[in-house]
Amino acid sequence: MPYAVTHILVPLLAVALWRDYYLRKSDKRSFPLHYVLLAGLGGIIPDLDIALFWLLQLAGIDASVWSIHKTYLHSFIIPLIFLGIAGITHSLRFSALGKHKLKLSVIALMFVIGSFTHVSLDLLLGEPFSPFLPFHEQQLGFSFFSLLPEPVQGLFYPTLDAALLIVYLIYLEWKHKISDFI
């Protein structure tokens, strides 16, 4: 299964590219970079079940990480729940949050993108799991990395993390001139 860095960087890069190349300049003011960050953080939401595992361990409850991980939070139901929250908060016209005036509906949409890409990446690159829980227990997983030669397989996920991080840093320098802030 892809590591946390990949799960954060894929939605972060997707939303950053969409923001920088699809939105008009006037629309970018209403879509600050904070939303890009939230999409990246949304990419890690399905792995909050690992935090639950650690809490159970600290509470003295013996549970296997694999009995908790990749269950309900690794289901397409999570992006659907966030999509419902986005629809409700948009229709009720909830006000913006904080000094950056972030809209709850857009925050929820960023979590939709993040959690959806997480589950999709796990389907494509990870071991089989049940992405349609609680409605269906059918396990799916294509594990495309297993097509690589066996000696290379152990390096696939760290290399993917490193490559995505390098691409993102180059993109930030090229598009946003981050070296100006150092």
Secondary structure, 3 states (H helix, E strand, C coil): CCCHHHHHHHHHHHHHHHHHHCCCHHHHCCCCHHHHHHHHHHCCHHHHHHHHHHHHHHCCCCCCHHHHCCCHHHCCHHHHHHHHHHHHHHHCCCCCECCCCECHHHHHHHHHHHHHHHHHHHHHHCCCECCCCCCCCCCECCCHHHHCCHHHHHHHHHHHHHHHHHHHHHHHHHHHCHHHHC
